């Protein structure tokens, strides 16, 4: 029967609060650990059976949890901080070990060479090893000499600073003859820029920055009169200019300082690569290129291969054009006089 509710009656809720319901599974005679099984208990078939009771999950009270269903494991803040510090410490340790190894391999505080030398020939030193001066003393004498050498406009003054003056003087005068015996000095911007002093056998060299910002290698020979500049290697002196050589095409050998690199170019008179070995020859100023050839199995080829590094390297060569009507810019390498450009004495052919 229907009854009109009184004013004091409490109306039942029209909708029950919905929460996640977890079901506790109870097997006969077994109660899951931690399950809430409070409620009616009755005996059935000789075993104890408890009724299933529904209870709300805590997650329903707290709203959606970002931890569920993501498949990810949350790392605590302290653990993340510890992992970060471990990575930082490992990085610092690696840097420290690297610096230590580099320092050991470089021989302590010796300067690091970053410019490839153009002077590499191994020759007998003019000063005995036990009489050689230390780097500090050499550098103290080298800087003012270098500054004077790069700033003078006078051939006469230049000659007082060059190594082997008696032999080199006619070369110097002929070299500057086109300028009326005057020099257009390049000037020095920086002395010893981050390269230090490099020792060869019989000479030392270093890199300087000119006023036009070009880096150049300068070799010095230490002798009874003190340090002198190796003028020939600095200017890349050759017996004749590359332009005149290409125009006149002489059939007798001429001495050239060149930048050498092995190449595969065979054409015209030198098309037979089973007979010839080819090299690219570049002038010191980089404005001229020739292709030089020497016969395979020859002593010249053996010397050139010994100097080959896969990169451009310096050498003093004797070059000539082939007999008869030659084509292009292909020449014969008659002799490799030496590796490098520092010529301390006239080499034997």
PyMOL commands that set and color helices and strands:
alter all, ss='L'
color gray80, all
select helices_A, chain A and resi 58-62+77-105+129-131+135-151+155-159+165-175+177-179+231-235+242-248+268-270+299-307
alter helices_A, ss='H'
color red, helices_A
select strands_A, chain A and resi 21-22+41-44+47-50+55-56+188-190+198-199+204-210+215-223+226-229+254-262+276-283+289-295+313-320+330-339
alter strands_A, ss='S'
color yellow, strands_A
deselect
rebuild
show_as cartoon
